[in-house]
Amino acid sequence: MSRHRFFVAPDQPLAGETVLDGEEAHHLSTVLRLGPGAAIELLDGQGSVYQGEVLAASRRQVRVRLLEQRWQPPPARRLILAPALLKKKGFDLVLQKATELGVHALLPVLSHRCVAQAKDEVARWPRLVREAAKQCGARYLPELLPPRPLADLAVGRGLGLALHESAGEDLAAFLARSAPPADLLCLVGPEGGWDPEDMGDIRAAGLVPVRLGPRILRAETAALAAAAILQLWLGNLDSGAV
């Protein structure tokens, strides 16, 4: 199976032949130097993968013959990972690896100790997510939500967890006595931990504080460890999941 994957818009007509342009055409023809006859995969980020064959390629446009379509339904349970904003390198890592782990949505949170990011850095986030999805062959792109103040966070009808090193219960114990919900939000703190005012916002949002374990982890490590544990608990890392 081809490992060269490219994204198309979910509303792009895909029947018989289709066209890649923009960054995807440049990547295929100029970076990878693929030409007519090359086998590729096209992803729409909505569960479908198309096997295709390149018919013609230039830096600006690539024509592709579609050979086969496969679709996979979305997971029954959704994980929304809500990390506080971190420094650029750390937050990039969270975006990339959370995408590989198949989280349903990424919700950056603005807390008292979070690290502000410039507009041009925020504008890079969708590209980082797409690149990570292409690398791992993800059928679904995570929804990338706009940053939200912690004070505006609300769990709604689902379950919400907040990682906190001083919480009275370990995450493992909480999961052992709980049933996986349809929607789960996991809040992860910033570098330096939660400010005392943040704790009031966490309680007001209805989040359940839990400890990830005895070690003090870097913020990005905690976010990804929690995502992996919770995806396994929700059944999203088994062989039948996306």
C-alpha positions, 0 to 999 in steps of 0.5 A: 500500500502506498505511503504517499498520502494527500488531503483533499477538501471534504466537498471536493468531487471525487469520481473517476478523476480528481485534481490536486493543487496548491501545497499538495500538488507542490509536495507531490511533484516538487518535493516527492518528485512523483510522476505519472503512474505513481500510486498514492492515497487521498484522504478527505479527513471525514473517514474516506481513503481513496487509492489513486494513480497519478495521471499528470503532475506539475508544480501547480496541478496534479491529475489523479485517477481514482481506483478505489474508495474505503470508508471507516465510521467514526469512533463511538466515543470522542476525546477532546484534549484541552491543553493549556497553551505552551511554548511553540515547540512543546505545543507543536508536539502536542498537536502532532502526537495527539493527532496520531493518537486519534483525538476527536478535537483539540481545544487550546486553553488560555490559563493564568500561566499559559504561554501566548503564541503569535498569530503566525504560529497559531496559523501553522496549527492546521498544517501541523495537524494535516501533516501528522494525519498524513504521516500516520494515515488517519482517516479523520482529522481532529477538529482544531478549536479556537483557543478558549479562556479557562473561565469559559470552559464547560463540560456540558453533557459529557465527562470532564477531567482535569489533570492536577498533581495534588488531586486526591485520586489517581487517574487509574483508580478513577477509570477503574470505577467509571464507565467510558462516556460518549464524550470526554474532555481532558484538561491539561495544565500549563508549564508551572502548573495551575494558578490558584485562580485557575482551580476556581475555574476548574471547579466551576466548569464541573471538571473532576481533578485527577492525578496522572501519577507520582511523577512531575511530568512536563506539560506536553508529556502529561498531555500525550500520556493522558491522551494515550491512556484515555484513548485506550480506555475509550476503545479508540486504540484497538484494531477496529478503531480509527 
